[in-house]
Amino acid sequence: FRKAAVQGNVRAQVNLGMMYHNGEGVTQDDQEAFKWFRKAAVQGNAYAQNNLGVMYEFGRGLPKDYIRAHMWYNIAASSGLELATENRNEMEARVSHRT
């Protein structure tokens, strides 16, 4: 996946990001996962956009940021990814119960 990801293949970037996110075949590394998800997200991949939302929501490799999480979930949801809509709605429910 790495060669294709470096060459700009969006699916390879998402897959490589997932490998780093989960530590599958590579050492788990949230910063590397974020890097590859971001590359795919800015090219319009809804799964990568959703994954950035997850990373911001739970503070995986970066400080928690509910505003950025909400933004990425919204962007992914606008592409029709139902998972992003569900993640956004669940985050909103959790955050609203804390205040």
C-alpha positions as CSV (number, residue, x, y, z in Angstrom):
1,F,0.0,0.0,0.0
2,R,2.8,2.4,0.8
3,K,4.0,2.8,-2.8
4,A,0.5,3.5,-4.1
5,A,-0.2,5.8,-1.1
6,V,2.9,7.8,-1.8
7,Q,1.9,8.1,-5.4
8,G,-1.4,9.6,-4.3
9,N,-3.8,6.6,-4.5
10,V,-6.6,7.6,-2.2
11,R,-7.7,4.0,-1.3
12,A,-4.1,3.1,-0.5
13,Q,-3.8,6.1,1.7
14,V,-6.9,5.1,3.6
15,N,-5.8,1.5,3.9
16,L,-2.3,2.6,5.1
17,G,-3.9,5.0,7.6
18,M,-6.0,2.1,8.9
19,M,-2.9,-0.1,9.2
20,Y,-1.2,2.5,11.4
21,H,-4.4,3.3,13.3
22,N,-4.8,-0.4,14.3
23,G,-1.2,-1.5,14.3
24,E,-1.8,-4.1,11.6
25,G,1.4,-5.1,9.8
26,V,3.1,-2.0,11.2
27,T,3.8,-0.5,14.6
28,Q,0.7,1.3,15.8
29,D,1.3,5.1,15.2
30,D,-1.6,7.6,15.5
31,Q,0.5,10.4,13.9
32,E,1.2,8.3,10.8
33,A,-2.5,7.3,10.7
34,F,-3.5,10.9,10.9
35,K,-1.1,11.9,8.1
36,W,-2.5,9.3,5.7
37,F,-6.1,9.9,6.6
38,R,-5.6,13.6,6.0
39,K,-4.0,13.1,2.6
40,A,-7.1,11.0,1.5
41,A,-9.6,13.3,3.3
42,V,-8.5,16.4,1.4
43,Q,-8.9,14.4,-1.8
44,G,-12.6,13.9,-0.8
45,N,-12.6,10.4,0.6
46,A,-15.5,10.2,3.1
47,Y,-14.1,7.3,5.0
48,A,-10.8,9.2,5.7
49,Q,-12.9,12.2,6.6
50,N,-14.9,10.2,9.1
51,N,-11.7,8.7,10.5
52,L,-10.3,12.1,11.1
53,G,-13.5,12.9,13.0
54,V,-12.9,9.8,15.2
55,M,-9.3,10.8,15.9
56,Y,-10.3,14.3,16.9
57,E,-13.2,13.2,18.9
58,F,-11.2,10.7,21.0
59,G,-7.9,12.4,21.0
60,R,-6.1,9.6,19.1
61,G,-2.6,11.0,18.5
62,L,-3.7,14.7,19.0
63,P,-5.6,16.7,21.5
64,K,-9.4,16.1,21.6
65,D,-11.2,18.7,19.5
66,Y,-14.9,18.3,19.3
67,I,-15.3,21.2,16.8
68,R,-12.8,19.7,14.3
69,A,-14.4,16.2,14.9
70,H,-17.8,17.7,14.1
71,M,-16.5,19.4,11.0
72,W,-15.0,16.2,9.6
73,Y,-18.1,14.2,10.4
74,N,-20.2,16.8,8.6
75,I,-17.9,16.8,5.6
76,A,-18.1,13.0,5.4
77,A,-21.8,12.9,6.0
78,S,-22.4,15.4,3.2
79,S,-20.9,12.8,0.9
80,G,-23.6,10.4,2.0
81,L,-21.6,8.3,4.5
82,E,-24.2,7.2,7.0
83,L,-21.5,6.1,9.5
84,A,-20.3,9.7,9.7
85,T,-23.8,10.9,10.4
86,E,-24.2,8.3,13.2
87,N,-20.8,9.2,14.7
88,R,-21.6,12.9,14.7
89,N,-25.0,12.4,16.3
90,E,-23.5,10.1,19.0
91,M,-20.8,12.6,19.7
92,E,-23.3,15.4,20.0
93,A,-25.4,13.3,22.5
94,R,-22.3,12.5,24.6
95,V,-21.0,16.0,24.6
96,S,-24.4,17.6,25.4
97,H,-24.7,15.3,28.5
98,R,-21.4,16.6,29.9
99,T,-22.5,20.2,29.9
